[in-house]
Amino acid sequence: MAVGVVAIVGSPNVGKSTIFNRIVGSRRAIVDDEPGVTRDRLYESASWLGREFRIIDTGGIEMADRPFQEQIRMQAEIAIDEADVIVFVVDGKKGVSNDDRLVSKILHKSRKPVILAVNKVDNQDMLFGINEFYSLGLGEPIPTSGEHGIGIGDILDQIVQKLPDDKVDTYEDAITISIIGRPNVGKSSLVNALLNKERVIVSDIVGTTRDSVDTPFEKDGQKYVVIDTAGLKKRGKIYESIDKYSSLRALASIDRAEIILFVIDADHGITEQDKHVVGYAVEKKKAIVIVVNKWDLIKHEQNTMSDFEKKIRKEFQFLSYAPIVFVSAKSKYHVDKIYDAISLTHKAYDTHIPTSVLNDVIQDAQTMNEAPDFNGGRLRIYFANQANTCPPTFVLFVNKPKYAHFSYLRYLENKLRDSFELTGTPIEIVLRERI
């Protein structure tokens, strides 16, 4: 399913992050009265009237020569370029500013659908003043107060109207794969190694790959589709290394894939950015294989591989279920082992456990280790059922869901993993009160 992208842009301190938080229903963005606090793009999933989309919060664009302004403007322009719909936020108390005019020029050049949100319109007396924003030539201004939630529904209505139609890409009997990782870890080289032919550009220059390209192929009777993730095209200086979330198109490829190959550079080791890159795939409950690339550059001594694996397990405790494959895309060392990991992971991702067998495991787990007292009671599980696959989703019918301590749910997950082959796949446990 293609997920639409919405970017929130505007000059500094107009309330973009407050509106972002209203739309996503959380406090993910930093909110501060100091202009320029939001420096990196923030993304989050949102929905309205049954339509899902991804929303991006950007740093403020302004004419003044402030610290980080070049990076902020660059990232905002990237968000505009990648977005399907743009919400342009202006300050209703200050009126039209020179920064607003600068942003409007950028938006006119983009030729993207724009929603003009006049923020900080906190009372009826301010409504007349929004008419001056017609001078920006971006359509009818929507009076808004992010702080009080006024006009947010009108903005969301406009977003849903302006988003492009949903598109569904289907590949019958094929395993869809997305290859992700921070810049320059060898993603394109790995695609070439998997395909065993030069089908994509390979370069050491960060940001070479621009478009996501679906590449269907077949190996040993199994159909695959590699959805190649995109970097960002060079625009002067691209500071992609500070971009926590990489390209929006990479996020879109994760949405469409079943199996995620998360690539780590063995030579440079593990960085915080690696965690940001894989975070979206984890949030989307995708099956994951960790691929340690450039293993040929490492000096191999006794226990080198096991030590590196221990380091990965320590740094990525939330990926304890993901298999690890050490490869060299350049020399094709152990590349075939990736296919073995994909096969094992895909089978687990799509597995269905018989209800009777599932209940035996859950009841045995309760007998061996009773749930602790929590929130005024003790959890009792009466019945279990698998509600879905991709990922495997288990519904537990219990006395009171509030009695479930997270540690006990983790214990149940570990019991399920010990009892069934669930390598590479996340699992979901849903609690429902038995009526």
Secondary structure, DSSP 8 states (H G I E B T S, - for coil): ---EEEEEE-STTSSHHHHHHHHHTS--S---SSTT---S-EEEEEEETTEEEEEEE-----SS--TTHHHHHHHHHHHHHH-SEEEEEEETTT-S-HHHHHHHHHHHHHT--EEEEEE---SGGGGGGGGGGGGGSSS--EE-BTTTTBTHHHHHHHHHHHS--------TTEEEEEEE-STTSSHHHHHHHHHTS--S---SSTT---S--EEEEEETTEEEEEEE-------SS--GGG-TT--HHHHHHHHH-SEEEEEEETTT---HHHHHHHHHHHHTT-EEEEEEE-GGGS---TTHHHHHHHHHHHHTGGGTTS-EEE-BTTTTBTTHHHHHHHHHHHHHHT----HHHHHHHHHHHHHHS---EETTEE--EEEEEEEETTTTEEEEEES-GGG--HHHHHHHHHHHHHHS--TT---EEEEEE--
